[in-house]
Amino acid sequence: MDDLFKAFPAENFTLVVIILGLPALGAFINGVFGKRLGKHAVRLMALAAIGGSFLASLIAFSMLVHANRVPEGHEHASIHQFKFTAWHWLDLSTANGMGTTSIDVAFVIDHLSAVMMLIITGVGFLIHLYATSYMWDDHRADGGFHRFFAYLNLFCFAMLVLVMGSSLPILFVGWEGVGLCSYLLIGFWYSDEANAAAGKKAFIANRIGDFGLLVAMSLLLVYTGALDWEGIGAGSGSLMQRVQVWPIGQPTSGPLAWLVAHVPFLFRPQNVTAATVIGLCLFLGCAGKSAQIPLYVWLPDAMAGPTPVSALIHAATMVTAGVYLVCRLSGVFLLSPVTMATIASIGALTAFFAATIGLAQNDIKKVLAYSTVSQLGFMFLGVGVGAFPPASSTSSPTPSSRHASS
């Protein structure tokens, strides 16, 4: 273990390059050269890429556990995270031109991201292995065997970027990456109009949630002056400022002026904390990605894709991204009891509502889809009441029935 710490120091944890690089390499090789390499080589490349990433993730997880068990005063002090900075990306101006904040392409491995890495690569490898036989004789997408595994590897790469990113902009890159791969994989059998429509439905529903996430990022930059996890935590005290949310602007002219004069109580100023506004915007993004009311409608239709897609994206990894983000920014959400109550209420309602819909379904994949939505609702209920560790460790049911693929 000491040799590993010498090879991969905590402040320059280059093992991240292997964890992220192998799925990206697999996606590139299969996507560009896969048609000429043949099915056997494509299968080997896809499995080697995700399997190698899993082994590297397992090593990183073991090192993190070991580092946190070493008492003070020994050769290695307790380490709570590993960090790797690839390069400087850009500088963003903060509120009122008061300086800038730097955004680096950097990645962090801590307790939360390490667990997610093992799920993404470990469960992902098993699903890749199953998919190599499932898709071997598939003729519904002509010549699509190499494309399918390029998309799967690319999805795993994007999901790893999402959970390992050290800031919201890096997380957002992975966030959009899994959205793109979801669209490509749901509509993989694009000759079927229903499958193509399901892919577009998922894409549009997630864009609605992404709008909330972008607004939250802008507001965090204004109030905290940072977008990385440490900077947001350090500036979180400013999120208790009061913000007027109604009326918007100054309705002193035109038809609104008449309403102000004759119905003044409708325009009584309403103020909330900045943490509430940001928390609700963040939750809109989380609800879109994790299929909560009212943006749950895309997930059941998304089961139209191949069954390995349903298992990997819509039960095991992508749909938990919203819960992950709430856990990652728990310090922001805890500043707003209103937001926490909203998350818990929406989660409880989704859990019950989706379960009742699932009871009336005849298609096994629809049953699994609604049960997944219901389980995600329980996870949001957990984070909404502040039980972040149990909620983030909960896993969704995984569909794996081959006969239900169509």
Contacts in CASP RR format, 6 or more apart in sequence:
PFRMAT RR
TARGET T0000
AUTHOR 0000-0000-0000
METHOD contacts of the structure
MODEL  1
MDDLFKAFPAENFTLVVIILGLPALGAFINGVFGKRLGKHAVRLMALAAI
GGSFLASLIAFSMLVHANRVPEGHEHASIHQFKFTAWHWLDLSTANGMGT
TSIDVAFVIDHLSAVMMLIITGVGFLIHLYATSYMWDDHRADGGFHRFFA
YLNLFCFAMLVLVMGSSLPILFVGWEGVGLCSYLLIGFWYSDEANAAAGK
KAFIANRIGDFGLLVAMSLLLVYTGALDWEGIGAGSGSLMQRVQVWPIGQ
PTSGPLAWLVAHVPFLFRPQNVTAATVIGLCLFLGCAGKSAQIPLYVWLP
DAMAGPTPVSALIHAATMVTAGVYLVCRLSGVFLLSPVTMATIASIGALT
AFFAATIGLAQNDIKKVLAYSTVSQLGFMFLGVGVGAFPPASSTSSPTPS
SRHASS
1 62 0 8 1.000
1 63 0 8 1.000
1 66 0 8 1.000
2 75 0 8 1.000
2 76 0 8 1.000
4 59 0 8 1.000
4 63 0 8 1.000
5 63 0 8 1.000
5 67 0 8 1.000
5 76 0 8 1.000
8 14 0 8 1.000
8 15 0 8 1.000
8 63 0 8 1.000
8 82 0 8 1.000
10 67 0 8 1.000
10 79 0 8 1.000
10 81 0 8 1.000
10 82 0 8 1.000
10 83 0 8 1.000
11 83 0 8 1.000
12 83 0 8 1.000
12 84 0 8 1.000
12 85 0 8 1.000
13 60 0 8 1.000
13 82 0 8 1.000
13 83 0 8 1.000
13 84 0 8 1.000
13 109 0 8 1.000
14 84 0 8 1.000
15 56 0 8 1.000
15 59 0 8 1.000
15 60 0 8 1.000
15 82 0 8 1.000
15 84 0 8 1.000
16 60 0 8 1.000
16 82 0 8 1.000
16 84 0 8 1.000
16 107 0 8 1.000
16 109 0 8 1.000
16 164 0 8 1.000
17 84 0 8 1.000
18 52 0 8 1.000
18 53 0 8 1.000
18 56 0 8 1.000
19 53 0 8 1.000
19 56 0 8 1.000
19 57 0 8 1.000
19 60 0 8 1.000
19 117 0 8 1.000
19 121 0 8 1.000
19 160 0 8 1.000
19 164 0 8 1.000
20 53 0 8 1.000
20 107 0 8 1.000
20 157 0 8 1.000
20 160 0 8 1.000
20 161 0 8 1.000
20 164 0 8 1.000
21 53 0 8 1.000
21 157 0 8 1.000
22 48 0 8 1.000
22 49 0 8 1.000
22 50 0 8 1.000
22 51 0 8 1.000
22 52 0 8 1.000
22 53 0 8 1.000
22 56 0 8 1.000
23 49 0 8 1.000
23 50 0 8 1.000
23 53 0 8 1.000
23 153 0 8 1.000
23 154 0 8 1.000
23 156 0 8 1.000
23 157 0 8 1.000
23 160 0 8 1.000
24 153 0 8 1.000
24 154 0 8 1.000
24 157 0 8 1.000
25 49 0 8 1.000
26 45 0 8 1.000
26 46 0 8 1.000
26 49 0 8 1.000
26 150 0 8 1.000
26 153 0 8 1.000
27 49 0 8 1.000
27 150 0 8 1.000
27 151 0 8 1.000
27 153 0 8 1.000
27 154 0 8 1.000
27 157 0 8 1.000
28 150 0 8 1.000
29 37 0 8 1.000
29 45 0 8 1.000
30 37 0 8 1.000
30 42 0 8 1.000
30 45 0 8 1.000
30 46 0 8 1.000
30 146 0 8 1.000
30 147 0 8 1.000
30 149 0 8 1.000
30 150 0 8 1.000
30 153 0 8 1.000
31 146 0 8 1.000
31 147 0 8 1.000
31 150 0 8 1.000
34 41 0 8 1.000
34 42 0 8 1.000
34 45 0 8 1.000
34 146 0 8 1.000
34 150 0 8 1.000
35 143 0 8 1.000
35 146 0 8 1.000
37 45 0 8 1.000
37 146 0 8 1.000
38 145 0 8 1.000
38 146 0 8 1.000
39 136 0 8 1.000
39 145 0 8 1.000
39 146 0 8 1.000
42 145 0 8 1.000
42 146 0 8 1.000
42 149 0 8 1.000
43 132 0 8 1.000
43 149 0 8 1.000
45 149 0 8 1.000
46 128 0 8 1.000
46 132 0 8 1.000
46 149 0 8 1.000
46 152 0 8 1.000
46 153 0 8 1.000
47 125 0 8 1.000
47 128 0 8 1.000
47 129 0 8 1.000
47 132 0 8 1.000
49 153 0 8 1.000
50 121 0 8 1.000
50 122 0 8 1.000
50 124 0 8 1.000
50 125 0 8 1.000
50 128 0 8 1.000
50 152 0 8 1.000
50 153 0 8 1.000
50 156 0 8 1.000
51 121 0 8 1.000
51 122 0 8 1.000
51 125 0 8 1.000
52 121 0 8 1.000
53 121 0 8 1.000
53 156 0 8 1.000
53 160 0 8 1.000
54 118 0 8 1.000
54 121 0 8 1.000
54 122 0 8 1.000
54 124 0 8 1.000
54 125 0 8 1.000
57 114 0 8 1.000
57 117 0 8 1.000
57 118 0 8 1.000
57 120 0 8 1.000
57 121 0 8 1.000
57 122 0 8 1.000
58 118 0 8 1.000
60 82 0 8 1.000
60 109 0 8 1.000
60 114 0 8 1.000
60 117 0 8 1.000
61 114 0 8 1.000
61 115 0 8 1.000
61 117 0 8 1.000
61 118 0 8 1.000
63 82 0 8 1.000
64 79 0 8 1.000
64 81 0 8 1.000
64 82 0 8 1.000
64 109 0 8 1.000
64 110 0 8 1.000
64 111 0 8 1.000
64 114 0 8 1.000
67 76 0 8 1.000
67 78 0 8 1.000
67 79 0 8 1.000
68 78 0 8 1.000
68 79 0 8 1.000
68 80 0 8 1.000
70 76 0 8 1.000
70 77 0 8 1.000
70 78 0 8 1.000
71 78 0 8 1.000
72 78 0 8 1.000
80 110 0 8 1.000
80 111 0 8 1.000
81 108 0 8 1.000
81 109 0 8 1.000
81 110 0 8 1.000
82 108 0 8 1.000
82 109 0 8 1.000
82 110 0 8 1.000
83 106 0 8 1.000
83 107 0 8 1.000
83 108 0 8 1.000
83 109 0 8 1.000
83 166 0 8 1.000
84 106 0 8 1.000
84 107 0 8 1.000
85 104 0 8 1.000
85 105 0 8 1.000
85 106 0 8 1.000
86 104 0 8 1.000
86 105 0 8 1.000
86 106 0 8 1.000
86 107 0 8 1.000
87 104 0 8 1.000
87 105 0 8 1.000
88 102 0 8 1.000
88 103 0 8 1.000
88 104 0 8 1.000
88 105 0 8 1.000
89 103 0 8 1.000
89 104 0 8 1.000
89 105 0 8 1.000
89 169 0 8 1.000
90 102 0 8 1.000
90 103 0 8 1.000
91 100 0 8 1.000
91 101 0 8 1.000
91 102 0 8 1.000
91 103 0 8 1.000
92 100 0 8 1.000
92 101 0 8 1.000
92 103 0 8 1.000
92 221 0 8 1.000
92 227 0 8 1.000
93 99 0 8 1.000
93 100 0 8 1.000
94 100 0 8 1.000
94 101 0 8 1.000
94 221 0 8 1.000
94 222 0 8 1.000
94 225 0 8 1.000
95 221 0 8 1.000
95 222 0 8 1.000
95 223 0 8 1.000
95 225 0 8 1.000
101 221 0 8 1.000
101 225 0 8 1.000
101 226 0 8 1.000
101 227 0 8 1.000
103 167 0 8 1.000
103 169 0 8 1.000
103 170 0 8 1.000
103 227 0 8 1.000
103 228 0 8 1.000
104 166 0 8 1.000
104 167 0 8 1.000
104 228 0 8 1.000
105 170 0 8 1.000
106 165 0 8 1.000
106 166 0 8 1.000
106 167 0 8 1.000
106 170 0 8 1.000
106 228 0 8 1.000
107 161 0 8 1.000
107 164 0 8 1.000
107 165 0 8 1.000
107 166 0 8 1.000
107 170 0 8 1.000
108 164 0 8 1.000
108 165 0 8 1.000
108 166 0 8 1.000
108 229 0 8 1.000
109 117 0 8 1.000
109 164 0 8 1.000
112 163 0 8 1.000
112 324 0 8 1.000
112 327 0 8 1.000
112 328 0 8 1.000
112 392 0 8 1.000
113 163 0 8 1.000
113 164 0 8 1.000
113 165 0 8 1.000
115 392 0 8 1.000
115 393 0 8 1.000
116 163 0 8 1.000
116 320 0 8 1.000
116 324 0 8 1.000
117 160 0 8 1.000
117 163 0 8 1.000
117 164 0 8 1.000
119 316 0 8 1.000
119 317 0 8 1.000
119 395 0 8 1.000
120 156 0 8 1.000
120 159 0 8 1.000
120 160 0 8 1.000
120 163 0 8 1.000
120 317 0 8 1.000
121 156 0 8 1.000
121 160 0 8 1.000
123 312 0 8 1.000
123 316 0 8 1.000
123 317 0 8 1.000
123 398 0 8 1.000
124 156 0 8 1.000
124 312 0 8 1.000
124 316 0 8 1.000
124 317 0 8 1.000
127 152 0 8 1.000
127 308 0 8 1.000
127 311 0 8 1.000
127 312 0 8 1.000
127 316 0 8 1.000
128 149 0 8 1.000
128 152 0 8 1.000
128 308 0 8 1.000
130 308 0 8 1.000
130 311 0 8 1.000
130 400 0 8 1.000
131 148 0 8 1.000
131 149 0 8 1.000
131 152 0 8 1.000
131 306 0 8 1.000
131 308 0 8 1.000
132 149 0 8 1.000
134 306 0 8 1.000
134 307 0 8 1.000
134 308 0 8 1.000
134 402 0 8 1.000
134 405 0 8 1.000
135 145 0 8 1.000
135 148 0 8 1.000
135 149 0 8 1.000
135 306 0 8 1.000
135 308 0 8 1.000
136 145 0 8 1.000
138 144 0 8 1.000
138 145 0 8 1.000
138 306 0 8 1.000
140 189 0 8 1.000
140 191 0 8 1.000
140 192 0 8 1.000
141 147 0 8 1.000
141 148 0 8 1.000
141 188 0 8 1.000
141 189 0 8 1.000
141 190 0 8 1.000
141 191 0 8 1.000
147 188 0 8 1.000
148 185 0 8 1.000
148 188 0 8 1.000
148 306 0 8 1.000
151 181 0 8 1.000
151 184 0 8 1.000
151 185 0 8 1.000
151 188 0 8 1.000
152 181 0 8 1.000
152 185 0 8 1.000
152 308 0 8 1.000
152 312 0 8 1.000
154 177 0 8 1.000
154 181 0 8 1.000
155 177 0 8 1.000
155 178 0 8 1.000
155 181 0 8 1.000
155 182 0 8 1.000
155 185 0 8 1.000
155 312 0 8 1.000
155 313 0 8 1.000
155 317 0 8 1.000
155 318 0 8 1.000
158 173 0 8 1.000
158 174 0 8 1.000
158 176 0 8 1.000
158 177 0 8 1.000
158 178 0 8 1.000
158 179 0 8 1.000
158 180 0 8 1.000
158 181 0 8 1.000
159 174 0 8 1.000
159 178 0 8 1.000
159 317 0 8 1.000
159 318 0 8 1.000
159 321 0 8 1.000
161 170 0 8 1.000
161 171 0 8 1.000
161 173 0 8 1.000
161 174 0 8 1.000
161 177 0 8 1.000
162 171 0 8 1.000
162 173 0 8 1.000
162 174 0 8 1.000
162 175 0 8 1.000
162 177 0 8 1.000
162 178 0 8 1.000
162 321 0 8 1.000
162 324 0 8 1.000
163 321 0 8 1.000
163 324 0 8 1.000
165 171 0 8 1.000
166 228 0 8 1.000
166 229 0 8 1.000
167 227 0 8 1.000
167 228 0 8 1.000
167 229 0 8 1.000
168 217 0 8 1.000
168 220 0 8 1.000
168 227 0 8 1.000
168 228 0 8 1.000
168 232 0 8 1.000
169 217 0 8 1.000
169 227 0 8 1.000
171 325 0 8 1.000
171 328 0 8 1.000
172 213 0 8 1.000
172 214 0 8 1.000
172 217 0 8 1.000
175 210 0 8 1.000
175 213 0 8 1.000
175 289 0 8 1.000
175 321 0 8 1.000
176 210 0 8 1.000
178 313 0 8 1.000
178 317 0 8 1.000
178 318 0 8 1.000
178 321 0 8 1.000
179 202 0 8 1.000
179 203 0 8 1.000
179 206 0 8 1.000
179 318 0 8 1.000
181 313 0 8 1.000
182 199 0 8 1.000
182 202 0 8 1.000
182 203 0 8 1.000
182 206 0 8 1.000
182 302 0 8 1.000
182 313 0 8 1.000
182 314 0 8 1.000
182 318 0 8 1.000
183 199 0 8 1.000
183 200 0 8 1.000
183 202 0 8 1.000
183 203 0 8 1.000
185 305 0 8 1.000
185 306 0 8 1.000
185 309 0 8 1.000
185 313 0 8 1.000
186 195 0 8 1.000
186 198 0 8 1.000
186 199 0 8 1.000
186 202 0 8 1.000
186 302 0 8 1.000
186 304 0 8 1.000
186 305 0 8 1.000
186 309 0 8 1.000
187 195 0 8 1.000
187 196 0 8 1.000
187 198 0 8 1.000
187 199 0 8 1.000
187 304 0 8 1.000
187 305 0 8 1.000
188 195 0 8 1.000
188 305 0 8 1.000
188 306 0 8 1.000
188 309 0 8 1.000
189 195 0 8 1.000
189 304 0 8 1.000
189 305 0 8 1.000
189 306 0 8 1.000
190 196 0 8 1.000
192 304 0 8 1.000
194 304 0 8 1.000
195 304 0 8 1.000
195 305 0 8 1.000
197 301 0 8 1.000
198 298 0 8 1.000
198 301 0 8 1.000
198 302 0 8 1.000
198 304 0 8 1.000
198 305 0 8 1.000
199 301 0 8 1.000
199 302 0 8 1.000
199 304 0 8 1.000
201 297 0 8 1.000
201 298 0 8 1.000
201 301 0 8 1.000
201 302 0 8 1.000
202 298 0 8 1.000
202 299 0 8 1.000
202 301 0 8 1.000
202 302 0 8 1.000
204 298 0 8 1.000
205 288 0 8 1.000
205 295 0 8 1.000
205 297 0 8 1.000
205 298 0 8 1.000
206 288 0 8 1.000
206 289 0 8 1.000
206 295 0 8 1.000
206 298 0 8 1.000
208 284 0 8 1.000
208 288 0 8 1.000
208 295 0 8 1.000
209 284 0 8 1.000
209 285 0 8 1.000
209 287 0 8 1.000
209 288 0 8 1.000
209 289 0 8 1.000
209 295 0 8 1.000
210 285 0 8 1.000
211 284 0 8 1.000
211 285 0 8 1.000
212 281 0 8 1.000
212 282 0 8 1.000
212 284 0 8 1.000
212 285 0 8 1.000
213 281 0 8 1.000
213 282 0 8 1.000
213 284 0 8 1.000
213 285 0 8 1.000
215 281 0 8 1.000
216 278 0 8 1.000
216 279 0 8 1.000
216 281 0 8 1.000
216 282 0 8 1.000
216 285 0 8 1.000
217 227 0 8 1.000
219 274 0 8 1.000
219 277 0 8 1.000
219 278 0 8 1.000
219 281 0 8 1.000
220 226 0 8 1.000
220 227 0 8 1.000
220 232 0 8 1.000
220 278 0 8 1.000
220 332 0 8 1.000
221 227 0 8 1.000
223 235 0 8 1.000
223 238 0 8 1.000
223 239 0 8 1.000
223 241 0 8 1.000
223 274 0 8 1.000
223 278 0 8 1.000
224 231 0 8 1.000
224 232 0 8 1.000
224 233 0 8 1.000
224 234 0 8 1.000
224 235 0 8 1.000
224 236 0 8 1.000
224 238 0 8 1.000
224 239 0 8 1.000
225 231 0 8 1.000
225 235 0 8 1.000
226 232 0 8 1.000
226 233 0 8 1.000
226 234 0 8 1.000
226 235 0 8 1.000
229 328 0 8 1.000
229 329 0 8 1.000
232 329 0 8 1.000
232 332 0 8 1.000
233 331 0 8 1.000
233 332 0 8 1.000
236 275 0 8 1.000
236 331 0 8 1.000
236 332 0 8 1.000
236 335 0 8 1.000
237 335 0 8 1.000
238 274 0 8 1.000
239 273 0 8 1.000
239 274 0 8 1.000
239 275 0 8 1.000
239 278 0 8 1.000
239 332 0 8 1.000
239 335 0 8 1.000
240 273 0 8 1.000
240 274 0 8 1.000
240 275 0 8 1.000
240 335 0 8 1.000
241 273 0 8 1.000
241 274 0 8 1.000
242 271 0 8 1.000
242 272 0 8 1.000
242 273 0 8 1.000
242 274 0 8 1.000
243 271 0 8 1.000
243 272 0 8 1.000
243 273 0 8 1.000
243 274 0 8 1.000
243 277 0 8 1.000
244 269 0 8 1.000
244 270 0 8 1.000
244 271 0 8 1.000
245 270 0 8 1.000
245 271 0 8 1.000
245 272 0 8 1.000
245 277 0 8 1.000
246 267 0 8 1.000
246 269 0 8 1.000
246 270 0 8 1.000
247 267 0 8 1.000
247 269 0 8 1.000
251 257 0 8 1.000
251 259 0 8 1.000
251 260 0 8 1.000
251 267 0 8 1.000
252 260 0 8 1.000
259 266 0 8 1.000
259 267 0 8 1.000
260 267 0 8 1.000
272 338 0 8 1.000
273 335 0 8 1.000
273 336 0 8 1.000
275 332 0 8 1.000
275 333 0 8 1.000
275 335 0 8 1.000
275 336 0 8 1.000
275 339 0 8 1.000
276 336 0 8 1.000
276 338 0 8 1.000
276 339 0 8 1.000
278 332 0 8 1.000
279 332 0 8 1.000
279 333 0 8 1.000
279 336 0 8 1.000
279 339 0 8 1.000
280 338 0 8 1.000
280 339 0 8 1.000
280 342 0 8 1.000
282 325 0 8 1.000
282 326 0 8 1.000
282 329 0 8 1.000
282 332 0 8 1.000
282 333 0 8 1.000
283 326 0 8 1.000
283 339 0 8 1.000
283 342 0 8 1.000
283 343 0 8 1.000
283 346 0 8 1.000
285 322 0 8 1.000
285 325 0 8 1.000
286 292 0 8 1.000
286 321 0 8 1.000
286 322 0 8 1.000
286 323 0 8 1.000
286 325 0 8 1.000
286 326 0 8 1.000
286 380 0 8 1.000
287 293 0 8 1.000
287 294 0 8 1.000
287 295 0 8 1.000
287 322 0 8 1.000
287 346 0 8 1.000
288 295 0 8 1.000
288 298 0 8 1.000
288 322 0 8 1.000
289 318 0 8 1.000
289 319 0 8 1.000
289 321 0 8 1.000
289 322 0 8 1.000
289 325 0 8 1.000
290 319 0 8 1.000
290 320 0 8 1.000
290 321 0 8 1.000
290 322 0 8 1.000
290 323 0 8 1.000
290 376 0 8 1.000
290 379 0 8 1.000
290 380 0 8 1.000
291 298 0 8 1.000
291 299 0 8 1.000
291 319 0 8 1.000
291 372 0 8 1.000
291 373 0 8 1.000
291 376 0 8 1.000
292 346 0 8 1.000
292 347 0 8 1.000
292 350 0 8 1.000
292 373 0 8 1.000
292 376 0 8 1.000
292 377 0 8 1.000
292 380 0 8 1.000
293 346 0 8 1.000
293 347 0 8 1.000
293 349 0 8 1.000
293 350 0 8 1.000
293 353 0 8 1.000
296 350 0 8 1.000
296 354 0 8 1.000
296 373 0 8 1.000
299 314 0 8 1.000
299 319 0 8 1.000
299 369 0 8 1.000
299 372 0 8 1.000
299 373 0 8 1.000
300 366 0 8 1.000
300 369 0 8 1.000
300 370 0 8 1.000
300 373 0 8 1.000
302 310 0 8 1.000
302 313 0 8 1.000
302 314 0 8 1.000
302 369 0 8 1.000
303 310 0 8 1.000
303 314 0 8 1.000
303 365 0 8 1.000
303 366 0 8 1.000
303 368 0 8 1.000
303 369 0 8 1.000
303 399 0 8 1.000
305 405 0 8 1.000
306 405 0 8 1.000
307 365 0 8 1.000
307 399 0 8 1.000
307 400 0 8 1.000
307 401 0 8 1.000
307 402 0 8 1.000
307 404 0 8 1.000
307 405 0 8 1.000
310 365 0 8 1.000
310 368 0 8 1.000
310 369 0 8 1.000
310 399 0 8 1.000
311 398 0 8 1.000
311 399 0 8 1.000
311 400 0 8 1.000
313 319 0 8 1.000
314 369 0 8 1.000
314 372 0 8 1.000
315 368 0 8 1.000
315 372 0 8 1.000
315 396 0 8 1.000
315 397 0 8 1.000
315 398 0 8 1.000
315 399 0 8 1.000
316 395 0 8 1.000
316 396 0 8 1.000
316 398 0 8 1.000
319 372 0 8 1.000
319 376 0 8 1.000
319 396 0 8 1.000
320 376 0 8 1.000
320 379 0 8 1.000
320 395 0 8 1.000
320 396 0 8 1.000
323 376 0 8 1.000
323 379 0 8 1.000
323 380 0 8 1.000
323 383 0 8 1.000
323 391 0 8 1.000
323 392 0 8 1.000
324 392 0 8 1.000
326 333 0 8 1.000
326 343 0 8 1.000
326 380 0 8 1.000
326 383 0 8 1.000
326 384 0 8 1.000
326 388 0 8 1.000
327 383 0 8 1.000
327 388 0 8 1.000
327 391 0 8 1.000
327 392 0 8 1.000
330 383 0 8 1.000
330 386 0 8 1.000
330 388 0 8 1.000
333 339 0 8 1.000
333 340 0 8 1.000
333 343 0 8 1.000
333 383 0 8 1.000
333 384 0 8 1.000
334 340 0 8 1.000
334 386 0 8 1.000
340 384 0 8 1.000
340 385 0 8 1.000
340 386 0 8 1.000
341 384 0 8 1.000
343 380 0 8 1.000
343 383 0 8 1.000
343 384 0 8 1.000
344 380 0 8 1.000
344 381 0 8 1.000
344 382 0 8 1.000
344 384 0 8 1.000
344 385 0 8 1.000
346 377 0 8 1.000
346 380 0 8 1.000
347 376 0 8 1.000
347 377 0 8 1.000
347 378 0 8 1.000
347 380 0 8 1.000
347 381 0 8 1.000
347 384 0 8 1.000
348 377 0 8 1.000
348 381 0 8 1.000
350 373 0 8 1.000
350 374 0 8 1.000
350 376 0 8 1.000
350 377 0 8 1.000
350 380 0 8 1.000
351 374 0 8 1.000
351 375 0 8 1.000
351 377 0 8 1.000
351 378 0 8 1.000
351 381 0 8 1.000
352 374 0 8 1.000
354 370 0 8 1.000
354 371 0 8 1.000
354 373 0 8 1.000
354 374 0 8 1.000
354 377 0 8 1.000
355 370 0 8 1.000
355 371 0 8 1.000
355 374 0 8 1.000
357 370 0 8 1.000
358 366 0 8 1.000
358 367 0 8 1.000
358 370 0 8 1.000
358 371 0 8 1.000
358 374 0 8 1.000
361 367 0 8 1.000
361 370 0 8 1.000
363 404 0 8 1.000
364 399 0 8 1.000
364 401 0 8 1.000
364 404 0 8 1.000
365 399 0 8 1.000
365 401 0 8 1.000
365 404 0 8 1.000
365 405 0 8 1.000
368 397 0 8 1.000
368 399 0 8 1.000
368 401 0 8 1.000
369 399 0 8 1.000
371 397 0 8 1.000
372 396 0 8 1.000
372 397 0 8 1.000
372 399 0 8 1.000
375 394 0 8 1.000
375 396 0 8 1.000
375 397 0 8 1.000
376 396 0 8 1.000
378 394 0 8 1.000
379 391 0 8 1.000
379 392 0 8 1.000
379 394 0 8 1.000
380 391 0 8 1.000
381 391 0 8 1.000
382 388 0 8 1.000
382 390 0 8 1.000
382 391 0 8 1.000
383 391 0 8 1.000
383 392 0 8 1.000
384 391 0 8 1.000
END
